[in-house]
Amino acid sequence: MDKTILEIPTELLEAAKITPEEAKTELAIRLYQQHKLNEEQAREMAGDPKAIEALAWGSRETGSIDLNDFLSWASHDLKSPLNTIIGFTRVVIKGMDGPVNENQAADLTTSFNSSQRMLFLVNSIVDMARLNMGHIQIQRAEIDISALIKEATEKWKTANAAKPLTVVIDLSQPTFSADSNYMRQVISSLLTYAAIRVTEGALTLSANDDENGLHIIIQSAGKKSRDKSEMDSAMFDFICSSLIKLHGGTFDQPQETDDGLMLSFTLPK
């Protein structure tokens, strides 16, 4: 196996108060936590089979766990069981393993929806942990933001047919430097964020640009929900504002209206 030699000045190690072996172990752990090395590779790099488990899960000195670190590292193990439950529940509901009666189908549908809800919460918590630790980095490219908005909103409409959505795009310069995947996530999440504030009604998304950049406004209007889903709102707020800031943009303070919620953000040219 080819090897690469990484030279670190002794002064830096002395300033950090760690030995070369500890630096190598710490690097192995970080790469493992970010899913850039598998467990076997991380153990080999660390040179100590027990170091990965011992240091990734907690601190010997305090006996505590960095929850953000844990969530970012263990995200796959947290989501895999839920994906399995969702997948097999869908199979049974469709009758692929044999016929189910009406009551069984109703109970299975409740379980399926609850599992989907739990998966959403786990995904959101993991995203928050990664953003909080700076583990998410955007990959910029020149993209047609107009086409991206249309794609993201059409997909959202399909998944949320009960909430009519009107999209108005008026861009003189549709090309922007952004991470297409995370921008789709921002638009979809903000639409859901606005939608949960109304039980009946519709949404509008407007996009325009000027010399300062791209401006997107999302507005929900209808019968305001009594249950504001504060936990969901807090998650959407943190995740979207963090991703927008990574793009160098600004996310305005959400504005409660008489019949819904208004959300807006700006991306620089």
C-alpha atoms as one frame of an Amber mdcrd trajectory, in Angstrom:
protein
   0.000   0.000   0.000   1.349   3.424  -0.963   1.942   5.828   1.907   1.952
   9.609   2.142   4.208  11.417   4.601   2.580  14.379   6.351   5.063  16.775
   7.935   3.888  18.849  10.907   6.275  21.385  12.496   7.291  20.368  16.011
   6.417  23.866  17.203   2.764  23.349  16.237   2.555  20.058  18.113   4.177
  21.622  21.162   1.767  24.571  20.996  -1.183  22.165  20.809   0.336  20.105
  23.631  -0.075  16.804  21.789   2.348  14.134  20.627   2.700  13.025  16.983
   0.837   9.814  17.870  -2.045  11.781  19.404  -2.209  14.050  16.344  -2.398
  11.016  14.056  -5.154   9.477  16.182  -7.134  12.727  16.273  -6.922  13.060
  12.488  -8.116   9.469  12.059 -11.093  10.129  14.315 -12.092  13.302  12.485
 -11.902  11.625   9.077 -13.954   8.706  10.417 -16.583  11.026  11.904 -16.915
  12.807   8.565 -17.381   9.427   6.790 -14.176   9.898   4.774 -12.627   6.744
   6.268 -14.356   3.522   7.235 -13.747   1.973  10.654 -11.001  -0.370   9.487
  -9.135   2.439   7.700  -9.448   4.753  10.707  -8.121   2.082  13.068  -5.147
   1.450  10.790  -4.392   5.157  10.562  -4.715   5.669  14.308  -2.489   2.690
  15.037  -4.649   1.761  18.038  -7.740  -0.448  17.460  -9.429   0.895  20.601
  -8.716   4.580  19.990 -11.560   5.159  17.536 -14.295   3.826  19.798 -12.840
   5.353  22.946 -12.352   8.879  21.631 -15.275   9.074  19.204 -17.883   8.256
  21.821 -16.743  10.264  24.778 -14.082  11.841  26.920 -12.069   9.822  29.400
 -11.425  12.904  31.473 -15.040  14.036  31.894 -16.942  10.856  31.151 -19.211
  12.926  28.878 -20.167  12.894  25.214 -20.109  15.788  22.771 -23.671  15.366
  21.472 -23.067  17.301  18.251 -20.008  15.196  17.505 -21.890  11.988  18.289
 -24.872  12.847  16.095 -22.685  13.793  13.142 -20.673  10.607  13.477 -23.546
   8.195  14.182 -26.052   9.580  11.639 -26.038   6.440   9.477 -26.705   4.152
  12.443 -29.544   6.409  13.614 -31.319   6.532  10.262 -30.849   2.977   9.004
 -33.414   1.305  11.354 -36.042   3.920  10.486 -35.487   3.459   6.771 -35.922
  -0.290   7.248 -39.186   0.175   9.182 -40.515   2.592   6.560 -39.565   0.300
   3.683 -41.113  -2.886   5.064 -44.222  -1.083   6.335 -44.793   0.250   2.819
 -44.447  -3.300   1.448 -47.058  -4.666   3.876 -49.491  -1.777   3.261 -49.348
  -2.452  -0.484 -50.260  -6.096   0.190 -47.071  -7.445  -1.325 -46.690  -9.914
   1.575 -50.367 -10.860   1.514 -53.745  -9.153   1.941 -54.400  -6.826   4.904
 -57.812  -5.778   6.163 -59.017  -2.200   6.524 -58.169  -1.889  10.226 -54.689
  -3.332   9.721 -54.064  -0.969   6.807 -55.114   2.003   8.950 -52.783   0.971
  11.797 -49.903   0.352   9.400 -50.448   3.729   7.748 -50.272   5.416  11.157
 -46.997   3.590  11.866 -45.659   4.518   8.425 -46.478   8.216   8.881 -44.992
   8.252  12.381 -41.793   6.641  11.102 -41.558   9.221   8.341 -41.996  11.934
  10.946 -39.259  10.450  13.126 -36.898  10.176  10.150 -37.486  13.846   9.384
 -36.635  14.776  12.981 -33.480  12.640  12.983 -32.342  14.111   9.642 -32.972
  17.631  10.950 -31.110  17.032  14.212 -28.150  15.527  12.347 -28.086  18.485
   9.934 -28.150  20.883  12.883 -25.264  19.048  14.561 -23.170  19.093  11.379
 -23.864  22.771  10.772 -23.102  23.577  14.390 -19.698  21.896  14.106 -18.867
  23.281  10.670 -18.921  19.843   9.033 -21.080  20.988   6.112 -19.285  22.734
   3.278 -21.009  24.060   0.187 -19.759  23.190  -3.315 -20.347  26.261  -5.452
 -21.058  26.141  -9.174 -22.641  28.451 -11.704 -26.293  27.348 -11.796 -29.531
  28.516 -13.383 -31.337  29.542 -10.210 -34.601  30.001 -12.113 -34.584  26.376
 -13.281 -33.581  25.220  -9.796 -36.491  27.088  -8.184 -38.946  25.581 -10.679
 -37.589  22.084 -10.055 -37.668  22.446  -6.256 -41.176  23.928  -6.176 -42.620
  21.315  -8.546 -41.226  18.549  -6.347 -42.666  20.267  -3.264 -46.088  20.595
  -4.937 -46.137  16.874  -5.671 -45.450  16.030  -2.017 -47.837  18.695  -0.643
 -50.805  18.668  -2.991 -53.170  19.970  -0.283 -51.333  23.310  -0.119 -51.613
  25.226  -3.442 -48.396  27.010  -4.382 -48.005  29.916  -6.801 -44.513  30.651
  -8.121 -43.558  33.996  -9.665 -40.021  34.309 -11.070 -38.768  37.584 -12.523
 -35.005  37.423 -12.969 -32.888  39.523 -15.300 -29.801  37.432 -14.487 -30.734
  33.815 -13.606 -27.160  32.536 -13.200 -25.818  32.469  -9.637 -22.918  30.813
  -7.862 -24.420  28.385  -5.349 -24.612  24.792  -4.157 -27.583  23.368  -6.047
 -28.346  20.566  -3.566 -28.376  22.803  -0.517 -30.338  25.520  -2.322 -33.038
  22.961  -3.168 -33.090  21.991   0.504 -33.443  25.631   1.572 -36.358  26.306
  -0.779 -38.193  23.092   0.118 -37.648  23.602   3.853 -38.805  27.238   3.776
 -41.967  26.255   1.902 -42.721  23.627   4.551 -41.822  26.117   7.305 -44.411
  28.575   5.950 -46.984  25.861   5.250 -47.079  24.476   8.811 -48.323  27.861
  10.044 -51.642  27.475   8.188 -54.135  24.605   8.173 -56.040  25.872   5.133
 -54.832  28.243   2.479 -52.112  28.679  -0.111 -48.487  29.705  -0.552 -46.690
  32.037  -2.903 -43.005  32.142  -3.780 -41.619  35.154  -5.599 -38.059  35.545
  -6.873 -36.504  38.682  -8.303 -33.046  40.190  -8.596 -31.328  43.577  -8.597
 -27.799  44.916  -8.280 -27.584  43.505  -4.742 -28.441  39.934  -5.660 -31.275
  37.418  -5.613 -34.328  38.008  -3.394 -36.771  35.222  -2.565 -39.969  35.743
  -0.568 -42.238  32.923   0.583 -45.660  33.753   2.016 -48.358  31.493   3.447
 -51.929  32.767   3.737 -55.037  31.078   5.078 -56.404  29.816   8.366 -53.601
  30.056  10.913 -52.713  26.861  12.716 -53.267  26.742  16.459 -50.312  24.395
  16.814 -47.349  26.420  15.555 -44.985  23.413  15.652 -42.328  25.432  17.453
 -39.786  22.602  17.343 -40.134  22.234  13.579 -39.962  25.997  13.129 -36.786
  26.211  15.211 -35.182  23.427  13.151 -36.133  24.968   9.801 -34.992  28.396
  10.993 -31.558  27.199  12.128 -30.852  24.918   9.162 -32.011  27.351   6.470
 -30.370  30.417   7.988 -27.090  28.498   8.403 -27.095  27.244   4.790 -27.934
  30.706   3.482 -25.107  32.230   5.540 -22.689  29.652   4.114 -23.634  31.090
   0.712 -22.826  34.587   1.952 -26.512  35.526   2.007 -28.857  36.904   4.640
 -32.003  35.316   6.061 -34.495  37.877   7.321 -36.367  37.489  10.583 -39.585
  35.481   9.927 -42.607  37.789   9.906 -45.893  36.634  11.402 -48.817  38.000
   9.370 -52.545  38.058  10.133 -53.116  34.937   8.056 -49.768  33.174   7.875
 -45.998  33.608   7.792 -43.595  35.474   5.512 -40.019  34.290   4.972 -37.384
  35.989   2.868 -33.694  35.735   2.074 -31.110  37.295  -0.218 -28.147  35.770
  -2.037 -25.369  38.046  -3.290 -24.477  38.243  -6.975
